[in-house]
Amino acid sequence: MKSKYDMLVVGGGPAGALAARAAAEAGNTVCLIEKRPAIGTPIRCAEGIGKDILKEFIKPDPRWISADIERARIIAPNGTAVRLEQDKAGNEVGYVLDRKVFDRELVWQAAEVGADVFVKTRATAPIMGNGAVRGAKVISAGTPVDIRADVVLAADGTEAQFARWAGLDTTVPLREMMSCAQYLLTDIDIDAASTDFYLGNDVAPEGYLWVFPKGERTANVGIGISGRKSRDGSRAKDYLDRFIAKNFPGGKTIEAIAGGVPVCRPLPCTVADGLMVIGDAARVVDPLTGGGIGNAMFTGRLAARVASECISAGDCSKAALMPYDAEWRASRMGKFLERNYKVKEFFITLDDKKLNTLADSIASVGFEELSVSALIKELIKRNPKMLFELKALKDALS
């Protein structure tokens, strides 16, 4: 480990790995640190991603694809299923990954083009100089080390500790932090080519429950509920256990994880002097679905490009780094985040009766594509009696 790099990346997930690879390819000296002893573990994700999104960043490889998804189902509280087949589902149907292998592949690619990678290396504080981030104090395998860098990319996930230490407000309101639990279950009867989403306040209040196949008779079965709901007496795990006892009573648990997912708006600003915030740390998780792999890779690669230009120019001030913040907000991703935040805020107000009404109204629709906009348009068209309530959805599309 050197004491000085052009770029220091804190976190070895998809955002950090893509950033490290892109920066190294641009000719920068890059150090990527990961606090855990192994890349990709523990899994803290349902592991789903759209095919087209994935292909923007890496060629699909059977080694880290657990399931090739052909269809999706959205299941209302009364059991009504809105079915979306592959030939009508656009790019929302995709893959279920094996993140343990996938994340390592991304980091290996960064290492192959010259990035230094260190695991079991935890940032403990930013190194500051004249109000700017100049690197990080870290503990690597028990040894304190100072790593200086022209720019630091904070890719430390939901915790977003590094950005907070550097002075950014990364607080997520309790109601906008989903409390999540997930089991990897085997020996269960599933459709191995379908991702299923269960809605309902008895099933997953202000959230949803998912079944994502990982092969024949194996799936990630998980849940995300509003943080405030988990405080009302039942934990996410309790809702998940009840669902599994009813639907997969013979299932065998191979892994169990729990954690939080921010479903808020992104950080008001994702740069500071000498600092860029990417991936989940920047709060660019889709607030409607909780998915964040594609957005993490997008922000990681974009941040690396902008940072490389600033490093070459010798100016890594907040003003110089701002094109990163402006560009992702103006991108398709940024617009979708804002729209999906508004859609999420609408749906969490609905009781089960209204959810059933909406699902029943579109259950027989032959969708030309599976997308949030297509679903909203059909809901508005087929529910004139709820037009006033659906105005929020209409406004989200505009």
C-alpha positions as CSV (number, residue, x, y, z in Angstrom):
1,M,0.0,0.0,0.0
2,K,1.4,3.4,-1.0
3,S,0.9,6.5,1.0
4,K,-0.4,8.6,-1.9
5,Y,-2.7,7.9,-4.8
6,D,-4.6,10.0,-7.3
7,M,-7.8,8.4,-6.2
8,L,-8.9,6.5,-3.1
9,V,-12.2,4.5,-3.3
10,V,-13.8,3.6,0.0
11,G,-15.9,0.5,-0.5
12,G,-15.6,-2.6,-2.8
13,G,-19.2,-2.9,-4.0
14,P,-20.4,-2.4,-7.6
15,A,-20.1,1.5,-7.3
16,G,-16.6,1.4,-5.9
17,A,-15.4,-1.4,-8.3
18,L,-16.7,0.4,-11.4
19,A,-15.1,3.7,-10.2
20,A,-11.8,2.0,-9.5
21,R,-11.7,0.3,-12.9
22,A,-12.7,3.4,-14.9
23,A,-10.2,5.6,-13.0
24,A,-7.3,3.1,-13.5
25,E,-8.2,2.7,-17.2
26,A,-7.8,6.5,-17.5
27,G,-4.3,6.3,-16.2
28,N,-4.8,7.2,-12.5
29,T,-3.2,5.6,-9.6
30,V,-6.1,4.1,-7.6
31,C,-6.5,2.4,-4.2
32,L,-9.7,0.6,-3.4
33,I,-10.3,-0.5,0.2
34,E,-13.0,-2.8,1.6
35,K,-13.6,-3.1,5.3
36,R,-14.8,-6.7,5.1
37,P,-12.3,-9.6,4.7
38,A,-13.8,-10.8,1.4
39,I,-15.4,-9.0,-1.5
40,G,-19.1,-9.8,-2.0
41,T,-19.9,-11.1,1.4
42,P,-22.2,-10.9,3.3
43,I,-24.9,-10.6,0.7
44,R,-27.1,-7.5,1.4
45,C,-29.2,-7.5,-1.7
46,A,-32.0,-9.4,-3.5
47,E,-29.5,-9.6,-6.4
48,G,-31.9,-8.7,-9.3
49,I,-31.0,-6.4,-12.2
50,G,-32.4,-5.6,-15.6
51,K,-30.6,-7.2,-18.5
52,D,-30.1,-4.0,-20.6
53,I,-28.8,-2.1,-17.5
54,L,-26.3,-4.8,-16.7
55,K,-25.0,-5.0,-20.3
56,E,-24.1,-1.2,-20.2
57,F,-21.3,-2.1,-17.8
58,I,-20.3,-5.7,-18.2
59,K,-20.8,-8.7,-20.5
60,P,-23.1,-11.2,-18.8
61,D,-21.3,-14.4,-17.7
62,P,-23.0,-17.7,-16.6
63,R,-20.5,-17.9,-13.7
64,W,-22.3,-15.2,-11.8
65,I,-25.9,-15.4,-13.2
66,S,-28.1,-17.5,-10.9
67,A,-31.3,-17.2,-12.9
68,D,-32.4,-15.8,-16.3
69,I,-35.8,-14.3,-15.7
70,E,-38.6,-14.6,-18.3
71,R,-41.5,-13.1,-16.5
72,A,-42.7,-11.2,-13.4
73,R,-45.8,-11.2,-11.3
74,I,-47.2,-8.5,-9.0
75,I,-49.5,-10.1,-6.5
76,A,-52.2,-8.0,-4.7
77,P,-53.4,-8.7,-1.2
78,N,-56.4,-10.6,-2.5
79,G,-54.2,-12.9,-4.6
80,T,-54.8,-11.1,-8.0
81,A,-51.7,-11.4,-10.1
82,V,-50.6,-8.9,-12.7
83,R,-48.5,-11.0,-15.1
84,L,-45.8,-9.6,-17.3
85,E,-44.2,-12.0,-19.8
86,Q,-40.7,-11.5,-21.2
87,D,-41.9,-10.6,-24.7
88,K,-43.9,-7.7,-23.1
89,A,-41.7,-6.8,-20.2
90,G,-39.0,-4.6,-21.7
91,N,-35.8,-4.3,-19.7
92,E,-37.3,-4.7,-16.3
93,V,-37.1,-8.4,-16.6
94,G,-33.6,-9.5,-16.1
95,Y,-31.1,-11.6,-14.2
96,V,-30.8,-12.7,-10.6
97,L,-27.1,-12.5,-9.9
98,D,-24.7,-14.4,-7.6
99,R,-23.3,-11.3,-5.9
100,K,-20.5,-13.2,-4.2
101,V,-19.0,-14.0,-7.6
102,F,-20.3,-10.9,-9.4
103,D,-18.8,-8.4,-7.0
104,R,-15.5,-10.2,-7.1
105,E,-15.4,-10.2,-10.8
106,L,-15.9,-6.4,-10.9
107,V,-13.1,-5.9,-8.4
108,W,-10.8,-8.3,-10.3
109,Q,-11.4,-6.2,-13.4
110,A,-10.4,-3.1,-11.6
111,A,-7.3,-4.9,-10.3
112,E,-6.4,-6.2,-13.7
113,V,-6.2,-2.6,-15.1
114,G,-3.9,-1.4,-12.3
115,A,-6.0,-0.5,-9.2
116,D,-4.5,-1.6,-5.9
117,V,-7.1,-3.5,-3.8
118,F,-7.0,-4.0,0.0
119,V,-9.6,-6.0,2.0
120,K,-10.0,-6.0,5.8
121,T,-9.1,-2.3,5.5
122,R,-11.5,0.2,7.1
123,A,-11.6,3.9,6.8
124,T,-11.8,5.5,10.2
125,A,-11.7,9.3,9.4
126,P,-11.1,11.6,6.5
127,I,-7.8,13.4,6.3
128,M,-8.7,17.1,6.0
129,G,-6.7,20.1,4.8
130,N,-8.0,23.6,4.5
131,G,-11.6,22.3,4.6
132,A,-11.0,19.7,1.8
133,V,-10.8,15.9,2.0
134,R,-7.2,14.9,1.3
135,G,-7.4,11.2,1.9
136,A,-8.4,8.9,4.7
137,K,-7.1,7.4,7.9
138,V,-7.5,3.6,7.7
139,I,-6.8,0.5,9.7
140,S,-5.5,-2.2,7.4
141,A,-5.4,-5.7,9.0
142,G,-5.0,-4.0,12.4
143,T,-2.4,-1.5,11.3
144,P,-3.2,2.2,11.2
145,V,-2.2,3.8,7.9
146,D,-2.7,7.3,6.3
147,I,-3.7,7.2,2.6
148,R,-3.6,10.6,0.9
149,A,-5.4,11.2,-2.4
150,D,-6.3,14.0,-4.7
151,V,-9.9,12.8,-4.5
152,V,-11.8,10.3,-2.4
153,L,-14.9,8.4,-3.7
154,A,-17.2,7.4,-0.8
155,A,-18.8,4.1,-1.9
156,D,-19.4,2.7,1.6
157,G,-23.1,1.8,1.1
158,T,-26.1,2.6,3.1
159,E,-24.1,3.5,6.2
160,A,-22.5,6.4,4.3
161,Q,-20.2,7.0,7.2
162,F,-17.3,8.5,5.3
163,A,-19.4,11.3,3.7
164,R,-20.9,12.0,7.1
165,W,-17.5,12.3,8.7
166,A,-16.5,14.7,6.0
167,G,-19.4,17.0,6.9
168,L,-22.3,15.9,4.6
169,D,-25.7,15.2,6.1
170,T,-26.4,11.6,5.1
171,T,-29.4,11.1,7.6
172,V,-32.3,9.1,6.3
173,P,-35.7,9.7,7.9
174,L,-37.0,6.6,9.7
175,R,-40.0,6.3,7.5
176,E,-37.8,6.3,4.4
177,M,-35.4,3.6,5.6
178,M,-36.8,0.2,4.7
179,S,-36.2,-2.5,7.3
180,C,-35.3,-5.6,5.3
181,A,-34.8,-9.3,5.9
182,Q,-34.0,-12.1,3.5
183,Y,-33.5,-15.8,3.5
184,L,-31.9,-18.0,0.8
185,L,-34.4,-20.9,0.8
186,T,-34.0,-24.2,-0.9
187,D,-36.3,-27.2,-1.5
188,I,-39.2,-24.9,-2.3
189,D,-41.8,-25.0,-5.1
190,I,-41.3,-21.9,-7.3
191,D,-41.4,-20.8,-10.9
192,A,-37.6,-20.7,-11.5
193,A,-38.1,-18.1,-14.4
194,S,-40.4,-15.7,-12.6
195,T,-39.7,-12.9,-10.1
196,D,-42.7,-12.4,-7.8
197,F,-43.6,-9.3,-5.8
198,Y,-46.3,-9.5,-3.0
199,L,-48.1,-6.4,-1.9
200,G,-50.4,-5.7,1.1
201,N,-50.3,-4.2,4.5
202,D,-50.7,-7.6,6.2
203,V,-47.9,-9.0,4.1
204,A,-45.4,-6.1,3.9
205,P,-46.7,-2.7,5.2
206,E,-45.5,0.2,3.2
207,G,-43.2,-2.1,1.2
208,Y,-43.3,-5.4,-0.6
209,L,-42.2,-9.0,-0.3
210,W,-40.2,-10.7,-3.1
211,V,-39.3,-14.2,-4.3
212,F,-36.3,-14.1,-6.7
213,P,-35.3,-17.5,-8.1
214,K,-31.7,-18.6,-7.7
215,G,-32.2,-21.8,-9.7
216,E,-34.5,-24.8,-9.5
217,R,-36.3,-24.9,-6.1
218,T,-34.1,-22.2,-4.6
219,A,-34.8,-18.5,-4.2
220,N,-34.0,-15.3,-2.3
221,V,-37.2,-14.8,-0.3
222,G,-37.1,-11.4,1.3
223,I,-39.1,-8.4,2.5
224,G,-38.7,-4.6,3.0
225,I,-41.1,-2.7,5.1
226,S,-41.2,0.9,6.3
227,G,-38.9,1.6,9.2
228,R,-41.7,3.1,11.2
229,K,-43.8,0.0,10.7
230,S,-41.1,-2.2,12.0
231,R,-41.2,0.0,15.1
232,D,-44.9,-0.7,15.6
233,G,-44.4,-4.2,17.1
234,S,-43.5,-6.5,14.2
235,R,-40.1,-6.7,12.6
236,A,-39.5,-7.3,9.0
237,K,-38.3,-10.8,10.0
238,D,-41.7,-11.5,11.7
239,Y,-43.6,-10.7,8.5
240,L,-41.2,-12.8,6.5
241,D,-41.4,-15.7,8.8
242,R,-45.2,-15.7,8.6
243,F,-45.2,-15.6,4.9
244,I,-42.7,-18.5,4.6
245,A,-44.6,-20.6,7.2
246,K,-47.7,-20.3,5.0
247,N,-46.2,-20.5,1.5
248,F,-42.9,-22.5,1.9
249,P,-43.4,-24.5,5.1
250,G,-40.8,-27.2,4.0
251,G,-38.2,-24.6,2.9
252,K,-34.7,-25.0,4.2
253,T,-32.7,-21.8,5.1
254,I,-29.2,-21.6,3.6
255,E,-28.5,-18.0,4.5
256,A,-30.2,-15.2,6.4
257,I,-29.5,-11.5,6.2
258,A,-31.0,-8.3,7.6
259,G,-30.4,-4.6,7.1
260,G,-31.7,-1.3,5.9
261,V,-32.3,0.2,2.5
262,P,-32.8,3.9,2.0
263,V,-35.8,4.8,-0.2
264,C,-35.5,8.5,0.1
265,R,-34.5,11.2,-2.3
266,P,-30.7,11.3,-3.1
267,L,-28.4,13.5,-1.1
268,P,-28.9,17.2,-1.8
269,C,-25.3,17.3,-3.1
270,T,-23.0,14.4,-3.8
271,V,-19.7,16.3,-3.9
272,A,-17.5,18.4,-1.6
273,D,-13.9,19.6,-1.9
274,G,-11.9,16.5,-2.6
275,L,-14.9,14.1,-2.2
276,M,-17.5,12.4,-4.3
277,V,-20.3,10.2,-3.0
278,I,-21.5,7.3,-5.2
279,G,-23.9,4.3,-5.1
280,D,-26.0,3.6,-2.0
281,A,-24.0,6.1,0.0
282,A,-25.4,8.8,-2.3
283,R,-28.9,7.5,-1.8
284,V,-29.4,6.7,-5.4
285,V,-31.3,3.4,-4.6
286,D,-34.6,3.3,-6.6
287,P,-37.1,4.4,-3.9
288,L,-39.9,2.3,-5.5
289,T,-38.2,-1.0,-5.8
290,G,-35.2,-0.7,-3.5
291,G,-32.9,-1.8,-6.4
292,G,-29.5,-0.2,-6.6
293,I,-26.9,-2.3,-8.5
294,G,-27.3,-0.5,-11.8
295,N,-27.5,3.0,-10.3
296,A,-24.4,2.2,-8.2
297,M,-22.4,1.2,-11.3
298,F,-23.6,4.2,-13.3
299,T,-22.6,6.7,-10.6
300,G,-19.3,4.9,-10.0
301,R,-18.2,5.1,-13.6
302,L,-19.5,8.7,-14.1
303,A,-17.7,9.9,-10.9
304,A,-14.5,8.3,-12.0
305,R,-14.6,10.0,-15.4
306,V,-15.2,13.5,-13.9
307,A,-12.6,12.9,-11.2
308,S,-10.0,11.8,-13.7
309,E,-10.6,15.1,-15.6
310,C,-10.2,17.1,-12.4
311,I,-7.1,15.2,-11.4
312,S,-5.5,15.9,-14.7
313,A,-6.4,19.6,-14.4
314,G,-5.1,19.8,-10.9
315,D,-8.4,21.0,-9.4
316,C,-10.5,18.7,-7.3
317,S,-12.5,21.4,-5.6
318,K,-16.2,21.1,-5.1
319,A,-16.9,23.4,-8.0
320,A,-14.6,21.3,-10.3
321,L,-16.3,18.1,-9.2
322,M,-19.9,19.4,-9.6
323,P,-20.3,18.2,-13.2
324,Y,-20.7,14.7,-11.7
325,D,-23.6,15.8,-9.5
326,A,-25.2,17.8,-12.3
327,E,-24.9,15.0,-14.9
328,W,-26.4,12.2,-12.9
329,R,-29.3,14.3,-11.8
330,A,-30.0,15.3,-15.5
331,S,-29.6,11.7,-16.6
332,R,-32.4,9.2,-17.2
333,M,-31.5,7.6,-13.9
334,G,-31.9,10.9,-12.0
335,K,-35.3,11.6,-13.6
336,F,-36.4,8.1,-12.8
337,L,-35.4,8.4,-9.2
338,E,-37.5,11.5,-8.7
339,R,-40.5,10.0,-10.5
340,N,-40.3,6.7,-8.6
341,Y,-40.0,8.6,-5.3
342,K,-43.3,10.3,-6.0
343,V,-44.9,7.0,-7.1
344,K,-43.6,5.3,-3.9
345,E,-45.0,8.1,-1.7
346,F,-48.4,7.5,-3.4
347,F,-48.6,3.8,-3.0
348,I,-47.6,3.7,0.7
349,T,-50.9,5.6,1.4
350,L,-53.1,2.9,-0.1
351,D,-55.0,0.4,2.0
352,D,-55.4,-3.2,0.8
353,K,-58.9,-2.6,-0.6
354,K,-57.5,0.1,-3.0
355,L,-54.5,-2.0,-3.9
356,N,-56.9,-4.8,-4.8
357,T,-59.0,-2.5,-6.9
358,L,-56.0,-1.3,-8.8
359,A,-54.6,-4.7,-9.4
360,D,-58.0,-6.1,-10.5
361,S,-58.3,-3.3,-13.0
362,I,-55.1,-4.2,-14.9
363,A,-54.8,-8.0,-14.3
364,S,-56.0,-8.8,-17.8
365,V,-54.0,-6.1,-19.6
366,G,-51.5,-7.2,-22.2
367,F,-48.7,-4.8,-21.5
368,E,-46.4,-3.9,-24.3
369,E,-43.7,-3.2,-21.8
370,L,-43.2,-3.7,-18.1
371,S,-42.3,-0.2,-16.8
372,V,-43.5,2.1,-14.1
373,S,-44.9,4.6,-16.7
374,A,-46.8,1.9,-18.5
375,L,-48.4,0.6,-15.3
376,I,-49.3,4.1,-14.2
377,K,-50.9,5.0,-17.5
378,E,-53.1,1.8,-17.4
379,L,-54.1,2.5,-13.7
380,I,-55.2,6.0,-14.6
381,K,-57.1,4.9,-17.7
382,R,-58.9,2.0,-16.0
383,N,-59.9,3.7,-12.7
384,P,-61.8,6.9,-13.5
385,K,-63.5,6.8,-10.1
386,M,-60.1,7.1,-8.4
387,L,-59.0,9.9,-10.8
388,F,-58.6,12.4,-8.0
389,E,-56.5,10.0,-5.9
390,L,-54.4,9.0,-8.9
391,K,-53.6,12.6,-9.7
392,A,-50.4,12.2,-7.8
393,L,-49.4,9.4,-10.2
394,K,-50.3,11.5,-13.2
395,D,-48.2,14.4,-11.8
396,A,-45.3,12.0,-11.4
397,L,-45.2,11.2,-15.1
398,S,-45.2,14.9,-16.1
